[in-house]
Amino acid sequence: MFSPIADIEVIQQRNKREEDSLLSSQVAQEIAIQTKKIIPDSVNTIQLKTDENQSQEIAMAIFKIISICETQPSDNKYANIPDILIKILDSLNQDFGLFIVYQGFKRTEDNQRSQYIKKRELSLFTLGLINLIPIKSSAAMVCFIIDKKNKKLRYYLKSSSDDRDPTVALTIKSMVYHSVMSYFQAEK
């Protein structure tokens, strides 16, 4: 299992997102904890520890795979796996690698309140023709497993949820459970 990547943004003013690195690292740790709880005992798990340069290379390789899968969804299993990921799995003597990328945002209470006021004003001004509901929060997770031997994607799943705080343990747990267990249930 590779260390999860998490990117949490907070909206404090208008619709301007600002990355919160502390929340991001806390969420990444929670994802790792929840994933370890869910993976069956029969699966050998090794948490990969990397330095900053290697972490950036791995992140670039992961985002390359996601980009291919998102632009060509029918060809997911044929996405080229970057050599760095294969080499790392080889050095760990692992046949498969699990990757989780989590992205989310949430609004502060003040920002949410001001967005609802703007929504009501716009609705009144347009006599109800335009009635936009601001999204309070959102979470999205991509989970995939690569097969070292065949150099292919073994599994790929993207899930998302609006109006669920991406930093709450229950949100993280349910998304990890859905993403990871979908693979193990399909393999039975």
C-alpha positions in Angstrom: 0.0 0.0 0.0 1.4 3.4 -1.0 0.8 6.3 1.3 -2.5 8.0 0.5 -2.5 11.4 -1.2 -5.0 13.8 0.3 -5.8 17.4 -0.8 -8.2 19.3 1.4 -9.3 22.8 0.6 -11.2 25.3 2.7 -13.4 28.1 1.3 -13.4 31.1 3.6 -14.3 33.9 1.3 -16.3 33.9 -1.8 -15.7 30.7 -3.8 -11.9 30.9 -3.4 -10.4 27.6 -2.3 -7.3 27.5 -0.2 -5.3 24.3 0.5 -5.0 23.3 4.1 -1.9 21.2 4.4 -2.5 20.3 8.0 -6.0 19.0 7.3 -4.6 17.2 4.2 -2.0 15.3 6.2 -4.5 14.4 8.9 -6.9 13.1 6.4 -4.2 11.1 4.6 -3.3 9.5 8.0 -7.0 8.7 8.6 -7.2 7.1 5.2 -4.2 4.9 5.9 -5.7 3.8 9.3 -9.1 3.0 7.8 -7.5 1.1 4.8 -5.5 -1.1 7.2 -8.6 -1.9 9.1 -10.5 -2.9 6.0 -7.9 -4.9 4.1 -8.3 -8.7 4.9 -5.6 -10.2 7.1 -4.7 -12.6 4.3 -3.3 -9.6 2.2 0.3 -8.7 2.9 0.5 -5.0 3.5 3.6 -2.9 3.7 3.3 0.9 4.0 5.9 2.5 1.7 8.1 5.2 3.3 9.6 7.6 0.8 11.7 10.8 0.7 10.4 14.1 -0.7 11.8 13.6 -4.3 10.6 10.0 -4.5 7.1 11.1 -3.2 6.9 13.7 -5.9 7.8 11.2 -8.6 5.3 8.8 -7.3 2.6 11.5 -7.1 3.3 12.5 -10.8 3.1 8.8 -11.8 -0.2 8.4 -9.9 -1.8 11.5 -11.5 -0.6 10.3 -14.9 -2.6 7.1 -14.4 -5.6 9.0 -13.2 -5.5 11.4 -16.1 -5.4 8.5 -18.6 -8.3 6.7 -16.8 -10.4 9.9 -16.7 -9.9 10.8 -20.3 -10.1 7.3 -21.7 -12.4 5.4 -19.2 -13.0 2.4 -21.4 -9.3 1.7 -21.6 -8.5 1.7 -17.8 -7.0 -1.8 -17.7 -4.6 -0.9 -20.5 -3.2 2.3 -19.0 0.6 2.2 -19.1 2.0 1.9 -15.6 5.0 4.2 -15.0 8.3 2.3 -14.4 8.9 4.0 -11.1 5.8 2.2 -9.6 6.9 -1.1 -11.0 10.4 -0.7 -9.7 9.1 0.2 -6.2 6.8 -2.8 -6.1 9.7 -5.0 -7.3 12.0 -3.6 -4.5 9.4 -4.4 -1.9 8.8 -7.9 -3.4 5.1 -7.1 -3.8 2.9 -8.2 -6.8 0.3 -5.5 -6.3 0.2 -1.9 -5.3 -2.8 0.0 -3.8 -3.1 3.7 -4.4 -5.7 6.1 -2.9 -6.1 9.7 -3.9 -8.6 11.8 -1.9 -9.7 15.4 -2.7 -12.2 17.5 -0.9 -13.3 20.9 0.1 -15.5 22.5 2.7 -16.9 25.9 3.5 -16.5 27.7 6.7 -19.8 28.4 8.6 -19.6 32.2 7.7 -18.9 31.5 4.1 -21.9 29.0 3.9 -24.2 31.6 5.5 -23.2 34.3 3.1 -23.6 31.9 0.1 -27.2 31.1 1.2 -27.9 34.8 1.6 -26.7 35.4 -2.0 -28.7 32.5 -3.2 -31.9 33.9 -1.6 -31.3 37.4 -3.1 -30.7 36.0 -6.5 -33.8 33.8 -6.3 -35.9 36.8 -5.3 -34.4 39.1 -7.9 -35.1 36.5 -10.7 -38.5 35.7 -9.3 -37.4 32.1 -8.6 -36.1 31.4 -12.1 -32.6 31.0 -10.9 -32.3 29.0 -7.6 -28.7 27.9 -7.2 -27.9 25.8 -4.1 -24.3 26.3 -3.0 -22.5 23.1 -2.2 -21.3 23.1 1.4 -18.6 20.4 1.0 -17.5 17.7 -1.3 -15.3 14.6 -1.2 -13.9 12.5 -4.1 -11.7 9.4 -3.9 -9.8 7.5 -6.6 -8.7 4.0 -5.7 -6.7 1.8 -8.0 -4.5 -1.3 -7.8 -1.7 -2.1 -10.2 -0.5 -5.5 -11.1 3.3 -5.6 -11.2 3.6 -8.8 -13.2 1.3 -7.7 -16.0 2.1 -4.0 -15.7 -1.6 -3.2 -15.9 -4.3 -1.7 -13.8 -6.1 -4.5 -11.9 -8.8 -2.2 -10.5 -9.9 1.4 -10.8 -12.8 3.1 -9.0 -13.7 6.8 -8.6 -16.3 7.8 -6.1 -17.6 11.1 -4.9 -20.0 12.6 -2.4 -21.4 16.2 -2.2 -22.4 17.8 1.1 -20.4 15.5 3.2 -17.5 17.0 5.1 -14.3 15.5 3.6 -12.5 15.7 7.0 -15.0 13.8 9.1 -13.8 10.3 10.0 -17.2 8.7 9.0 -17.0 10.2 5.5 -13.4 8.9 5.1 -14.3 5.5 6.5 -17.3 5.0 4.3 -15.5 6.1 1.1 -12.4 3.9 1.9 -14.7 1.0 2.7 -16.7 1.3 -0.5 -13.6 1.8 -2.7 -11.4 -1.0 -1.2 -14.1 -3.5 -0.4 -15.6 -3.2 -3.9 -12.3 -4.8 -5.2 -12.2 -7.6 -2.7 -15.9 -8.4 -3.2 -15.4 -8.5 -6.9 -12.5 -10.9 -6.6 -14.5 -13.5 -4.6 
